[in-house]
């Protein structure tokens, strides 16, 4: 998803040009150790990281440059080339770097498809698209860390080893159940499809117990809060190939659907005034689903190379 244009002051033209050159190099994918070290050294200099982050947000917006940016900084590249570079740069920054981090941490990870995983104890984990987990099992405990996205767990009984999922600053512990956990920033949301779990966050301590159809969430500065109950077949519906939207904002719906596409999905413009949407979309046909969602909301989808889709009014 594309964020709004940055609101911090634009860097000077020379520094901005250097930042854009680094973005173009990263987009090319030639990540040699020596060149990466040079980039790290450049980034460490005063003001350079802020300039880089500013230019990265500009590229991610895929829109016109802010009015405060010097016009001379735009004359060196035609507009169509800047757009092409924007798409390539964002693919590199959003895909290459996070993937490198995940490769070091994850035992199992999914791309744009739902992935079924059999854990060492025989339990089942179903990873939603763009999700990752790390597994830490030993003779005393079965611990799974949800690194990204969300997952459904069907737990094999083991009276000697409790099964738990850590996500953000909290933990969801199985009692005898099938349940989902979804990362949300530094917090998470849990929902129970069958049986019972208990959820804890260090913000408030203690356990909150959830049964089938019940949900709860927590955040980095917020304790466990109960959410409205839902039908059990609506919990983890994505593992059956269906994305259920109930009074979701259009921007949120596009973001959730975008995880099933092979390329980045961005929004141009402010969609906050559009009415919320309720729909059931097939995630195994994400392009058709995106077109349907956009048409329902009175929007258009423009597709670019590298799988980039831009949803706009």
Buried (B, 14 or more C-beta within 10 A) or exposed (E): BBEEBBEEEBBEBEBBBBBBEBBBBBBEEEBEEEEEEEBEEBBEEEEBEBBBBBBBBBBBBBBEBBEEBBEEBBEEBEEEEBBBBBBBBBBBBBEEEEBEEBEEEBBBBBEBBBBEBEBEBEBBBBBBBBBBBBBEBEEEEBBBBBBBBBBBBBBBEBEEBBBBBBBBBBBBBBBEBBBBBBBEEBBBBBBBBBBBBBBBBEBEEEEBEBBBBBBBBBBEEBBBBEEEBBEBEBBBBBBEEBBBBEEBBBBBBBBBBBBBBEBBBBBBEEBEEBEEBEBEBEBEEBBEBBBBBBEEBEBEBEEBEBBBBBBBE
